[in-house]
């Protein structure tokens, strides 16, 4: 793995599109749920949003763990 590939993984974020897909709602629903509740365009977050976001966070955590292991193995292989 090279530096660019590793930093691409580290800087990749979870997008509103991914959240909408995981929650089974539209992107506009996610956008409106992120607004200030005082806004007339505000809508409540999707049902079970905590579980959805927790799952996405755990998936990303696994990506980071895998990256860390690959980089550590790669660094150890280069050491004399």
N, C-alpha and C positions, 0 to 999 in steps of 0.2 A: 504494500500500500504506500502511495506517495503522500507528500504533505498536503497537496490540494485535495485529494480524496478524503483524507482524514479530517481536514478542516471543513470540508463540505458537509460531512456528517455532523460535526460538532455545532455548526452554525445553522443547520436546517431546523426550521421551526414547524410547529403544528399549525396549519392554516385554518382559517374559518371554514373553508371548503371541506377540509377533512373532518372538522367538528360537526358540520352540518350533515355530512354523509354518515358519520358514526351515530348521530342522534336521529337520523331519519327525518330531517327537516330541511327547509330551504336555507340557502345562505343568507337571505334577507331576514329570516327568523333569528339567526345567530347575530346578525348585525344589530337588529332592533333590541335584542336581549342585552347587548353590551352598552346600550345607551344609558344615560342618566335616567333613573326611574321617574324623575320629574318631567321628562320630555313627553310630549303627546304621542310621539312615535314609538315610545318604549313598549316592549312586549315581554312577558314573562319568559324565563329561560325554558328550554325544552324539558319535558318530563324526564326524570331520572338523570339530569345533567351531571350530577356528581359522579355517578357510576360510569358514564360515558367518558368524562374527562379523566377519571382515575385510570380507566383502561388505556386511553391514549398515552397518558403519562408513563404507565408501566411498560407499554410497548417501546416508547422512546428510551426508557431506562435500559431495557434489554439491548437496544441498538448501541447505547453508550458503553455498556459492559462488554459487548462483543468487540467494539472498537478498541477499548482499553486493552483487552486480552491480545488482540492482533498486534497492536503497537508494542506492547511489552515483549511479546514473542519475537517480533521483528528486531527490536533493540537488543535482546539477549542473543539472537543469532549472529549479530554483527560484532559482538564482543569477543575478544580473543580468549 
